[in-house]
Amino acid sequence: MKLNFSISDEYGYETQKFLKGLLAELKKDPSVCKVDQKAFELLGDVHDAYETAKDTIASEGQVVLDRYGVKRPHPCIKIAHDKEVMLFKLLQEFGMTPKSRFKQGKKPKEKAVNPIDFLMKKPAKKVETR
């Protein structure tokens, strides 16, 4: 199925680059369909908010002064952390983390036979007594 996911021009450069790479990978996955469009848009929104918060922290620093002149952590630190958690969860949903890719391709394990157990469970030969 051909995916017609669009990438908004309102996203920053890093987000557009990220989404283009993700879209290239998603096109290889036959399970992705038109219904996933909203999740893809949400992923773009979350990534863009994360990048914005990260850039703000980089330019203004991790510590800011409040109205009393007391040093406080920059409010964007919490925003960046929250968006990072959301981003990771969305990437898991699309199968874009190593763990989620492993789960998708995971085959049921065959039970390994321990040779000692095999020998112990082997029915004993009947010995004739006279």
DSSP file (Angstrom, degrees, kcal/mol; ACC not computed):
  #  RESIDUE AA STRUCTURE BP1 BP2  ACC     N-H-->O    O-->H-N    N-H-->O    O-->H-N    TCO  KAPPA ALPHA  PHI   PSI    X-CA   Y-CA   Z-CA
    1    1 A M              0   0    0      0, 0.0     2,-0.4     0, 0.0    31,-0.1   0.000 360.0 360.0 360.0 136.2    0.0    0.0    0.0
    2    2 A K        -     0   0    0      2,-0.0     2,-0.4     1,-0.0    32,-0.1  -0.665 360.0-139.8 -82.8 129.0    1.3    3.4   -0.9
    3    3 A L        -     0   0    0     -2,-0.4    24,-0.0     1,-0.1    30,-0.0  -0.750  16.3-173.1 -90.9 131.6    1.6    5.8    2.1
    4    4 A N        +     0   0    0     -2,-0.4     2,-0.2     2,-0.0    -1,-0.1  -0.227  25.5 155.5-114.1  41.6    0.6    9.4    1.5
    5    5 A F        -     0   0    0     18,-0.1     2,-0.3     1,-0.0    -2,-0.0  -0.497  30.9-146.6 -70.4 135.1    1.8   10.7    4.9
    6    6 A S        -     0   0    0     -2,-0.2     2,-0.6    31,-0.1    -2,-0.0  -0.803   4.0-143.5-106.3 148.3    2.5   14.4    4.7
    7    7 A I        -     0   0    0     -2,-0.3     9,-0.0    37,-0.0    34,-0.0  -0.948  26.9-122.8-110.9 119.2    5.2   16.3    6.7
    8    8 A S    >   -     0   0    0     -2,-0.6     3,-0.9     1,-0.1     8,-0.0  -0.261   3.1-139.5 -63.9 142.5    4.1   19.8    7.7
    9    9 A D  T 3  S+     0   0    0      1,-0.2    -1,-0.1     7,-0.0     7,-0.1   0.633  98.5  72.6 -73.5 -14.1    6.2   22.8    6.6
   10   10 A E  T 3  S+     0   0    0      2,-0.0    -1,-0.2     0, 0.0     2,-0.1   0.684  77.6  96.4 -75.9 -17.5    5.7   24.2   10.1
   11   11 A Y  S <  S-     0   0    0     -3,-0.9    34,-0.1     1,-0.1    33,-0.0  -0.383  83.1-106.3 -70.7 151.3    8.0   21.7   11.6
   12   12 A G     >  -     0   0    0      1,-0.1     4,-2.4    -2,-0.1     5,-0.2  -0.166  34.8 -98.5 -69.3 170.8   11.6   22.6   12.2
   13   13 A Y  H  > S+     0   0    0      1,-0.2     4,-2.5     2,-0.2     5,-0.2   0.911 121.9  50.6 -59.2 -46.2   14.4   21.3   10.1
   14   14 A E  H  > S+     0   0    0      1,-0.2     4,-2.4     2,-0.2    -1,-0.2   0.899 111.7  47.9 -62.2 -41.2   15.5   18.6   12.5
   15   15 A T  H  > S+     0   0    0      2,-0.2     4,-2.9     1,-0.2     5,-0.2   0.910 111.6  49.6 -67.4 -42.1   11.9   17.3   12.8
   16   16 A Q  H  X S+     0   0    0     -4,-2.4     4,-2.2     2,-0.2    -2,-0.2   0.920 112.4  48.0 -62.1 -42.7   11.4   17.3    9.1
   17   17 A K  H  X S+     0   0    0     -4,-2.5     4,-1.9    -5,-0.2    -2,-0.2   0.920 113.1  48.5 -63.0 -43.7   14.7   15.4    8.6
   18   18 A F  H  X S+     0   0    0     -4,-2.4     4,-2.4     1,-0.2    -2,-0.2   0.923 112.5  47.7 -61.8 -46.5   13.7   12.9   11.3
   19   19 A L  H  X S+     0   0    0     -4,-2.9     4,-2.8     1,-0.2    -1,-0.2   0.853 108.6  54.1 -67.5 -35.2   10.2   12.3    9.9
   20   20 A K  H  X S+     0   0    0     -4,-2.2     4,-1.9    -5,-0.2    -1,-0.2   0.917 111.2  45.9 -64.1 -42.4   11.5   11.8    6.3
   21   21 A G  H  X S+     0   0    0     -4,-1.9     4,-1.5     2,-0.2    -2,-0.2   0.907 114.2  48.2 -65.3 -41.4   13.9    9.1    7.6
   22   22 A L  H  X S+     0   0    0     -4,-2.4     4,-2.6     1,-0.2    -2,-0.2   0.905 109.4  52.9 -64.8 -41.8   11.1    7.5    9.6
   23   23 A L  H  X S+     0   0    0     -4,-2.8     4,-1.9     1,-0.2    -1,-0.2   0.877 105.1  55.1 -62.5 -38.5    8.7    7.6    6.6
   24   24 A A  H  < S+     0   0    0     -4,-1.9     4,-0.5     1,-0.2    -1,-0.2   0.895 111.9  44.3 -61.8 -39.1   11.3    5.9    4.5
   25   25 A E  H >< S+     0   0    0     -4,-1.5     3,-1.1     1,-0.2     4,-0.5   0.887 110.4  54.2 -71.8 -39.1   11.5    3.1    7.1
   26   26 A L  H >< S+     0   0    0     -4,-2.6     3,-1.2     1,-0.3     6,-0.3   0.816  98.0  64.0 -66.3 -29.7    7.7    2.9    7.5
   27   27 A K  T 3< S+     0   0    0     -4,-1.9    -1,-0.3     1,-0.3    -2,-0.2   0.759  98.4  56.3 -65.1 -22.8    7.2    2.4    3.7
   28   28 A K  T <  S+     0   0    0     -3,-1.1    -1,-0.3    -4,-0.5    -2,-0.2   0.672  91.2  84.8 -79.8 -17.3    9.1   -0.9    4.1
   29   29 A D    X   -     0   0    0     -3,-1.2     3,-1.2    -4,-0.5    -1,-0.0  -0.773  62.2-162.9 -92.3 114.6    6.6   -2.1    6.7
   30   30 A P  T 3  S+     0   0    0      0, 0.0    -1,-0.1     0, 0.0    -4,-0.0   0.695  85.0  66.2 -70.3 -16.9    3.5   -3.7    5.1
   31   31 A S  T 3  S+     0   0    0      2,-0.1     2,-0.3    -5,-0.0    -5,-0.0   0.653  78.2  97.2 -79.9 -13.8    1.5   -3.4    8.4
   32   32 A V    <   +     0   0    0     -3,-1.2     2,-0.2    -6,-0.3    62,-0.0  -0.602  54.5 168.4 -78.1 131.9    1.5    0.4    8.3
   33   33 A C    >   -     0   0    0     -2,-0.3     3,-1.6   -30,-0.0     4,-0.2  -0.716  51.7 -79.7-135.0-175.6   -1.7    1.7    6.8
   34   34 A K  G >  S+     0   0    0      1,-0.3     3,-1.8    -2,-0.2     4,-0.3   0.787 119.5  67.6 -60.1 -30.2   -3.7    5.0    6.4
   35   35 A V  G >  S+     0   0    0      1,-0.3     3,-0.7     2,-0.1     4,-0.4   0.780  89.6  65.6 -61.5 -27.6   -5.0    4.7    9.9
   36   36 A D  G <> S+     0   0    0     -3,-1.6     4,-2.2     1,-0.2    -1,-0.3   0.495  74.4  93.8 -75.2  -2.9   -1.5    5.4   11.2
   37   37 A Q  H <> S+     0   0    0     -3,-1.8     4,-2.3     1,-0.2    -1,-0.2   0.909  83.8  49.0 -56.7 -46.1   -1.6    8.9    9.7
   38   38 A K  H <> S+     0   0    0     -3,-0.7     4,-2.6    -4,-0.3    -1,-0.2   0.889 110.7  50.0 -65.1 -39.3   -2.7   10.5   13.0
   39   39 A A  H  > S+     0   0    0     -4,-0.4     4,-2.3     2,-0.2    -1,-0.2   0.886 110.2  51.2 -65.3 -37.2   -0.1    8.7   15.0
   40   40 A F  H  X S+     0   0    0     -4,-2.2     4,-1.9     2,-0.2    -2,-0.2   0.901 110.7  48.3 -65.3 -41.2    2.5    9.9   12.5
   41   41 A E  H  X S+     0   0    0     -4,-2.3     4,-2.5     2,-0.2    -2,-0.2   0.907 111.3  50.3 -64.9 -41.4    1.3   13.5   12.9
   42   42 A L  H  X S+     0   0    0     -4,-2.6     4,-2.7     1,-0.2     5,-0.2   0.901 108.1  53.3 -62.6 -40.2    1.3   13.2   16.7
   43   43 A L  H  X S+     0   0    0     -4,-2.3     4,-2.5     1,-0.2    -1,-0.2   0.902 109.1  49.2 -60.2 -41.6    4.9   11.9   16.5
   44   44 A G  H  X S+     0   0    0     -4,-1.9     4,-2.4     2,-0.2    -2,-0.2   0.912 111.5  48.8 -63.9 -43.5    5.8   14.9   14.4
   45   45 A D  H  X S+     0   0    0     -4,-2.5     4,-2.3     2,-0.2    -2,-0.2   0.924 113.6  46.3 -62.2 -44.9    4.2   17.3   16.9
   46   46 A V  H  X S+     0   0    0     -4,-2.7     4,-2.3     1,-0.2    -2,-0.2   0.921 113.2  48.8 -65.6 -44.1    5.9   15.6   19.9
   47   47 A H  H  X S+     0   0    0     -4,-2.5     4,-2.6    -5,-0.2    -1,-0.2   0.905 111.4  49.8 -63.8 -40.4    9.3   15.6   18.2
   48   48 A D  H  X S+     0   0    0     -4,-2.4     4,-2.4     2,-0.2    -1,-0.2   0.908 111.2  48.4 -65.7 -41.6    9.0   19.2   17.2
   49   49 A A  H  X S+     0   0    0     -4,-2.3     4,-2.4     2,-0.2    -1,-0.2   0.884 111.8  50.9 -64.4 -37.8    8.1   20.3   20.7
   50   50 A Y  H  X S+     0   0    0     -4,-2.3     4,-2.5     2,-0.2    -2,-0.2   0.937 111.1  47.0 -63.5 -47.1   11.0   18.2   22.0
   51   51 A E  H  X S+     0   0    0     -4,-2.6     4,-2.5     2,-0.2    -2,-0.2   0.888 112.0  51.0 -63.1 -39.3   13.4   19.9   19.6
   52   52 A T  H  X S+     0   0    0     -4,-2.4     4,-2.3     2,-0.2    -1,-0.2   0.931 111.9  46.3 -63.7 -46.3   12.1   23.4   20.5
   53   53 A A  H  X S+     0   0    0     -4,-2.4     4,-2.2     1,-0.2    -2,-0.2   0.902 112.9  50.6 -63.3 -40.4   12.5   22.7   24.2
   54   54 A K  H  X S+     0   0    0     -4,-2.5     4,-2.1     1,-0.2    -2,-0.2   0.910 111.1  47.9 -63.7 -42.9   16.0   21.4   23.7
   55   55 A D  H  X S+     0   0    0     -4,-2.5     4,-2.0     2,-0.2    -1,-0.2   0.880 110.3  52.4 -66.0 -38.3   17.0   24.4   21.6
   56   56 A T  H  X S+     0   0    0     -4,-2.3     4,-2.8     2,-0.2     5,-0.3   0.915 110.4  47.6 -64.1 -43.2   15.6   26.8   24.2
   57   57 A I  H  X S+     0   0    0     -4,-2.2     4,-2.2     1,-0.2    -2,-0.2   0.901 110.7  52.6 -63.7 -40.4   17.6   25.1   27.0
   58   58 A A  H  < S+     0   0    0     -4,-2.1    -1,-0.2     1,-0.2    -2,-0.2   0.879 116.7  38.2 -63.6 -37.6   20.7   25.2   24.8
   59   59 A S  H  < S+     0   0    0     -4,-2.0    -2,-0.2     1,-0.1    -1,-0.2   0.853 127.3  32.0 -84.0 -34.5   20.3   28.9   24.2
   60   60 A E  H  < S-     0   0    0     -4,-2.8    -3,-0.2    -5,-0.2    -2,-0.2   0.610 108.4-119.1 -99.8 -13.5   19.1   30.1   27.7
   61   61 A G     <  -     0   0    0     -4,-2.2    -1,-0.2    -5,-0.3    -2,-0.1  -0.108  25.9 -83.7  94.3 163.9   20.9   27.5   29.9
   62   62 A Q  S    S+     0   0    0     -4,-0.1    12,-2.9    11,-0.1     2,-0.4   0.643 111.1  57.7 -81.3 -15.5   19.6   24.9   32.3
   63   63 A V  E     +A   73   0A   0     10,-0.3     2,-0.3    -3,-0.2     8,-0.1  -0.954  63.1 179.7-120.5 135.4   19.2   27.3   35.1
   64   64 A V  E     -A   72   0A   0      8,-3.1     8,-3.3    -2,-0.4     2,-0.4  -0.891  28.8-114.2-127.2 160.8   17.1   30.5   35.2
   65   65 A L  E     -A   71   0A   0     -2,-0.3     6,-0.2     6,-0.2     2,-0.0  -0.805  27.4-143.2 -95.0 134.2   16.4   33.1   37.8
   66   66 A D    >   -     0   0    0      4,-2.5     3,-2.0    -2,-0.4    -1,-0.0  -0.176  42.2 -80.9 -82.8-173.4   12.9   33.4   39.1
   67   67 A R  T 3  S+     0   0    0      1,-0.3    -1,-0.1     2,-0.1    -2,-0.0   0.661 132.2  51.7 -66.8 -14.5   11.2   36.7   40.0
   68   68 A Y  T 3  S-     0   0    0      2,-0.2    -1,-0.3     0, 0.0     3,-0.1   0.396 120.2-106.4 -99.4   1.8   13.1   36.8   43.4
   69   69 A G  S <  S+     0   0    0     -3,-2.0     2,-0.4     1,-0.3    -2,-0.1   0.610  73.7 141.2  84.9  12.3   16.5   36.2   41.8
   70   70 A V        -     0   0    0      1,-0.1    -4,-2.5     0, 0.0    -1,-0.3  -0.717  56.6-113.9 -90.1 136.5   16.7   32.6   43.0
   71   71 A K  E     +A   65   0A   0     -2,-0.4    -6,-0.2    -6,-0.2    -1,-0.1  -0.523  42.7 172.3 -72.2 131.4   18.2   30.0   40.6
   72   72 A R  E     -A   64   0A   0     -8,-3.3    -8,-3.1    -2,-0.3     2,-0.1  -0.943  39.9 -91.1-134.5 154.9   15.7   27.5   39.4
   73   73 A P  E     -A   63   0A   0      0, 0.0   -10,-0.3     0, 0.0   -11,-0.1  -0.416  55.3 -97.1 -63.4 144.2   15.8   24.7   36.8
   74   74 A H    >>  -     0   0    0    -12,-2.9     3,-1.9     1,-0.1     4,-0.5  -0.403  26.5-131.1 -62.4 134.3   14.6   25.9   33.4
   75   75 A P  H >> S+     0   0    0      0, 0.0     4,-1.3     0, 0.0     3,-0.5   0.772 104.0  67.6 -59.4 -25.9   11.0   25.0   32.8
   76   76 A C  H 3> S+     0   0    0      1,-0.2     4,-3.0     2,-0.2     5,-0.2   0.683  84.5  72.2 -70.4 -15.6   11.8   23.6   29.4
   77   77 A I  H <> S+     0   0    0     -3,-1.9     4,-2.3     2,-0.2    -1,-0.2   0.940 101.0  43.3 -63.4 -45.0   13.7   20.8   31.1
   78   78 A K  H <X S+     0   0    0     -3,-0.5     4,-2.8    -4,-0.5     5,-0.2   0.902 114.0  51.3 -66.0 -40.8   10.5   19.2   32.2
   79   79 A I  H  X S+     0   0    0     -4,-1.3     4,-2.6     1,-0.2     5,-0.2   0.942 111.2  47.5 -60.9 -47.4    8.9   19.8   28.8
   80   80 A A  H  X S+     0   0    0     -4,-3.0     4,-2.2     1,-0.2    -1,-0.2   0.906 113.2  48.7 -61.7 -41.7   11.8   18.2   27.1
   81   81 A H  H  X S+     0   0    0     -4,-2.3     4,-2.1    -5,-0.2    -2,-0.2   0.942 112.2  47.7 -64.1 -47.3   11.7   15.2   29.4
   82   82 A D  H  X S+     0   0    0     -4,-2.8     4,-2.1     1,-0.2    -2,-0.2   0.907 114.0  46.9 -60.4 -42.7    8.0   14.7   29.0
   83   83 A K  H  X S+     0   0    0     -4,-2.6     4,-2.8    -5,-0.2    -1,-0.2   0.854 108.7  55.7 -68.6 -34.5    8.2   15.0   25.2
   84   84 A E  H  X S+     0   0    0     -4,-2.2     4,-2.3    -5,-0.2    -1,-0.2   0.909 108.4  47.7 -64.1 -41.4   11.1   12.6   25.2
   85   85 A V  H  X S+     0   0    0     -4,-2.1     4,-2.1     2,-0.2    -2,-0.2   0.927 114.0  47.0 -64.0 -45.2    9.1    9.9   27.1
   86   86 A M  H  X S+     0   0    0     -4,-2.1     4,-2.3     1,-0.2    -2,-0.2   0.904 111.4  51.9 -62.4 -41.5    6.1   10.4   24.7
   87   87 A L  H  X S+     0   0    0     -4,-2.8     4,-2.4     1,-0.2    -2,-0.2   0.913 108.8  50.1 -61.6 -44.3    8.4   10.2   21.7
   88   88 A F  H  X S+     0   0    0     -4,-2.3     4,-2.0     1,-0.2    -1,-0.2   0.904 110.6  49.6 -62.6 -41.9    9.9    7.0   22.9
   89   89 A K  H  X S+     0   0    0     -4,-2.1     4,-1.8     1,-0.2    -1,-0.2   0.904 111.6  48.4 -65.5 -40.5    6.5    5.4   23.4
   90   90 A L  H  X S+     0   0    0     -4,-2.3     4,-1.6     1,-0.2    -2,-0.2   0.894 109.6  52.5 -66.4 -38.8    5.3    6.5   20.0
   91   91 A L  H  <>S+     0   0    0     -4,-2.4     5,-3.2     1,-0.2     4,-0.3   0.875 107.0  53.4 -64.7 -35.7    8.5    5.1   18.4
   92   92 A Q  H ><5S+     0   0    0     -4,-2.0     3,-1.4     3,-0.2    -1,-0.2   0.911 105.3  54.4 -62.8 -41.1    7.8    1.8   20.2
   93   93 A E  H 3<5S+     0   0    0     -4,-1.8    -1,-0.2     1,-0.3    -2,-0.2   0.854 109.6  46.8 -61.7 -34.9    4.3    1.7   18.7
   94   94 A F  T 3<5S-     0   0    0     -4,-1.6    -1,-0.3    -5,-0.1    -2,-0.2   0.439 117.4-114.3 -85.8   0.7    5.8    2.1   15.2
   95   95 A G  T < 5S+     0   0    0     -3,-1.4    -3,-0.2    -4,-0.3    -2,-0.1   0.840  74.8 133.8  72.5  32.9    8.4   -0.6   15.9
   96   96 A M      < +     0   0    0     -5,-3.2    -4,-0.2    -6,-0.1    -5,-0.1   0.093  45.1  81.0-107.1  22.1   11.3    1.8   15.7
   97   97 A T  S  > S-     0   0    0     -6,-0.3     4,-2.5    -5,-0.2     5,-0.3  -0.910  86.2-116.6-119.2 154.4   13.2    0.8   18.8
   98   98 A P  H  > S+     0   0    0      0, 0.0     4,-2.1     0, 0.0     5,-0.1   0.895 115.3  49.8 -56.0 -40.6   15.5   -2.2   19.0
   99   99 A K  H  > S+     0   0    0      1,-0.2     4,-2.1     2,-0.2     5,-0.1   0.919 111.7  46.6 -66.5 -43.4   13.3   -3.9   21.6
  100  100 A S  H  > S+     0   0    0      1,-0.2     4,-1.8     2,-0.2    -1,-0.2   0.860 112.0  51.0 -69.6 -33.6   10.1   -3.5   19.6
  101  101 A R  H  X S+     0   0    0     -4,-2.5     4,-1.7     2,-0.2    -1,-0.2   0.894 109.7  51.0 -67.4 -38.0   11.8   -4.7   16.4
  102  102 A F  H  X S+     0   0    0     -4,-2.1     4,-0.6    -5,-0.3    -2,-0.2   0.909 109.3  50.4 -64.4 -41.9   13.0   -7.8   18.2
  103  103 A K  H >< S+     0   0    0     -4,-2.1     3,-0.5     1,-0.2    -1,-0.2   0.876 108.4  52.8 -64.3 -37.5    9.5   -8.5   19.5
  104  104 A Q  H 3< S+     0   0    0     -4,-1.8    -1,-0.2     1,-0.2    -2,-0.2   0.889 117.2  36.7 -66.5 -38.5    8.1   -8.2   16.0
  105  105 A G  H 3< S+     0   0    0     -4,-1.7    -1,-0.2    -5,-0.1     2,-0.2   0.382  89.2 125.4 -94.4   4.0   10.5  -10.7   14.5
  106  106 A K    <<  -     0   0    0     -4,-0.6    -3,-0.0    -3,-0.5    -4,-0.0  -0.439  45.3-156.8 -71.7 131.1   10.6  -13.0   17.5
  107  107 A K        -     0   0    0     -2,-0.2     2,-0.1     1,-0.1    -2,-0.1  -0.788  33.1 -92.9-102.1 149.5    9.8  -16.6   16.9
  108  108 A P        -     0   0    0      0, 0.0     2,-0.2     0, 0.0    -1,-0.1  -0.409  46.7-118.7 -62.3 133.9    8.6  -18.8   19.6
  109  109 A K        -     0   0    0     -2,-0.1     2,-0.3     1,-0.1    -3,-0.0  -0.516  18.6-129.4 -76.7 137.9   11.5  -20.6   21.2
  110  110 A E        -     0   0    0     -2,-0.2     2,-0.4     1,-0.1    -1,-0.1  -0.664  34.0-103.1 -82.7 143.2   11.6  -24.3   21.0
  111  111 A K        -     0   0    0     -2,-0.3     2,-0.2     1,-0.1    -1,-0.1  -0.507  36.4-128.3 -70.2 124.2   12.2  -25.9   24.3
  112  112 A A        -     0   0    0     -2,-0.4     2,-0.7     1,-0.1    -1,-0.1  -0.505  17.6-131.5 -73.6 139.3   15.8  -27.0   24.5
  113  113 A V        -     0   0    0     -2,-0.2    -1,-0.1     4,-0.0     3,-0.0  -0.826  11.1-143.6 -97.1 120.3   16.3  -30.6   25.5
  114  114 A N     >  -     0   0    0     -2,-0.7     4,-2.4     1,-0.1     5,-0.2  -0.701  10.9-139.8 -79.4 127.3   18.8  -31.2   28.2
  115  115 A P  H  > S+     0   0    0      0, 0.0     4,-2.3     0, 0.0     5,-0.2   0.854 101.6  53.3 -59.7 -34.7   20.6  -34.5   27.4
  116  116 A I  H  > S+     0   0    0      2,-0.2     4,-2.4     1,-0.2     5,-0.2   0.937 110.3  47.0 -65.7 -45.0   20.6  -35.5   31.1
  117  117 A D  H  > S+     0   0    0      1,-0.2     4,-2.1     2,-0.2    -1,-0.2   0.900 110.6  53.5 -62.2 -39.6   16.9  -35.0   31.3
  118  118 A F  H  X S+     0   0    0     -4,-2.4     4,-0.7     1,-0.2    -1,-0.2   0.920 111.5  44.5 -61.3 -44.0   16.4  -36.9   28.1
  119  119 A L  H  < S+     0   0    0     -4,-2.3     3,-0.4     1,-0.2    -1,-0.2   0.867 112.9  51.5 -69.0 -35.7   18.4  -39.9   29.5
  120  120 A M  H  < S+     0   0    0     -4,-2.4    -1,-0.2     1,-0.2    -2,-0.2   0.835 111.2  46.9 -72.1 -31.0   16.6  -39.7   32.9
  121  121 A K  H  < S+     0   0    0     -4,-2.1    -1,-0.2    -5,-0.2    -2,-0.2   0.564  84.2 113.9 -86.7  -8.9   13.2  -39.8   31.3
  122  122 A K  S  < S-     0   0    0     -4,-0.7     3,-0.1    -3,-0.4    -3,-0.0  -0.422  80.4-106.0 -65.3 131.1   14.0  -42.6   29.0
  123  123 A P        -     0   0    0      0, 0.0    -1,-0.1     0, 0.0     2,-0.1  -0.323  37.3-114.9 -61.6 137.3   11.9  -45.6   29.9
  124  124 A A        -     0   0    0      1,-0.1     2,-0.2    -4,-0.1    -4,-0.0  -0.410  29.1-109.2 -71.9 146.6   14.0  -48.2   31.6
  125  125 A K        -     0   0    0     -2,-0.1     2,-0.4     1,-0.1    -1,-0.1  -0.525  34.4-113.0 -74.7 141.7   14.5  -51.5   29.8
  126  126 A K        -     0   0    0     -2,-0.2     2,-0.6    -3,-0.1    -1,-0.1  -0.603  27.4-150.8 -76.9 132.1   12.7  -54.4   31.4
  127  127 A V        -     0   0    0     -2,-0.4     2,-0.4    -3,-0.0    -1,-0.0  -0.902  12.4-131.9-105.5 127.8   15.0  -56.9   32.9
  128  128 A E        -     0   0    0     -2,-0.6     2,-0.4     2,-0.0    -2,-0.0  -0.615  18.5-156.9 -80.4 133.4   13.8  -60.5   33.0
  129  129 A T              0   0    0     -2,-0.4    -1,-0.0     1,-0.1     0, 0.0  -0.871 360.0 360.0-108.1 145.2   14.2  -62.2   36.2
  130  130 A R              0   0    0     -2,-0.4    -1,-0.1     0, 0.0    -2,-0.0   0.419 360.0 360.0-110.8 360.0   14.4  -66.0   36.5
